[in-house]
């Protein structure tokens, strides 16, 4: 189908590029909010237009031929199709609500305008990533969101710990970005200098030699997946995300839960036509996803910082999305991405509301009993907790259940492995429900454990409440988009983009389907009940006894498996040793001493004699002139 | 109206004035005095120019003397301005103490 030109696309992207860090507070808030809300409006318009167009229509906007040589053909092109439309709506929609929320949350901050200008810069780059029509534009957005994320994690840069967290996120992401870059360069090489998605799709379906060679495709896909692992915080590069919680809470909600971290899943779905040609890479994607889902969920069990729990939960839930796309169920992955954006943003904003009310108290052991003080936050948090735990009819149930079913029934050369991945996912689902119940109960129910903070707690302003309510509403009803079976609007919508590449799951009887659904619900409910039983008496009752009785294991989990320490030992320390060597030997001795100082000393030594003539005394110079003239006179 | 005074007398006087100026420039340490000494040197040269012009009947030397005078006036104006600026900066006019160029 011939793509159509569509002029609204650059408007969507460029609107959020408005911002200024020296603006006045009120002006900055109004302008940036208006920019993002308008961008959402234009996205809705474009979506509506696309919906009423021929099925599978793609809108292209070729802004500028960026590189056009014999070897390379890369344009600054944007592409609005059914997949990018979904991402576009999620990004602009959630950002609009989070912008609204931030006007309340950041009130009184010294750098209010800077916050909004950086937040808008992030939205701009995210839209560039989502709407790019080739890998290069996507990569530009990919790097841009990394930069914005760095700036916003270290937003309160006077605090050394926060500045360091920003740096960690940036450096860890670089590793992934390197993989992305290498994968892209390989594609450029094989595909005659074009990485346009149309060209790539044709190339992937052509069955030409480089494609037929499965090893090449596997290498390319794994390199690209390394990029996704970095951006979407999967094992082994997930370590930056929990530390990224140092940023302001709206940032955690927007960048580190709802949008930027989805880039990896989006990329795999976007390049589904490549990944289906590499079954091994697909299995790796699913395996990494399933392992991360379980692994991060166990860490989430023992965290005491409200935002850290949610951070590990995010890591874990992105594992599910990769499990889905790895199983070839791209639409399911995107569906979970969408519902997750709603309920996780809502959870983070709820956590932000609590932190705001308790004057930056983030330790759930010091909370408790906030339900009556903060009714709106409480109800929305509860809804999102139930959604993430997978309780029907909330959205999380539909999306997560779908992923587990598709993993169980995946048509793949490695069916046994996928059964194991399914078991990981199911276990992770139980743990998710458990730690979310723990988080909810310790925060909102029970008796207040910090009487003073509880006394002063207050419900947040309307701007924050509105965002919470709207997100909770979205988290409640979004499941309608993905009713199992024929009514699955979401996968129907995406069918023209990823439908061809979706691996049809093995046929299963109705009974098995219903059994899997029932099992999901039972797992979620069991997790919630277990959490309630253990934590209803606060952190010191049954919970403390269990923690004590499992001593070393509890410490291992609470210490996050000491992965950070391990990386410190095997990566950071050798690097520091190399740096110290470079500094003390290469720089100090070879460059400073032999390269610079010794020649300087030599020149200085040679200069000792001539320097004696230059004593700076005018009369000496004068005498020299006279003597010189006399000499000349005598000679001549 | 040729004068009885021979050329060599003029030249001797010119040489004496020039030498006094040169010695002053070499020996004195005050910048203002050095400027005055320089003025003497210029005038010594002028005298020689005029004397030669007179004795050789060539008016070019006279013209040259006028140029030297104009130049001396300009030199005095700029030189004194510089002296003033130097004084403001260093609070002294002693050239031995103004020796920033000392290697």
Interface residues (C-beta under 8 A of the other chain):
Chain A: X607 X610 X611 X612 X613 X614 X615 X616 X617 X618 X619 X622 X623 X626
Chain B: X22 X25 X26 X27 X29 X34 X95 X96 X98 X99 X100 X101 X102 X103
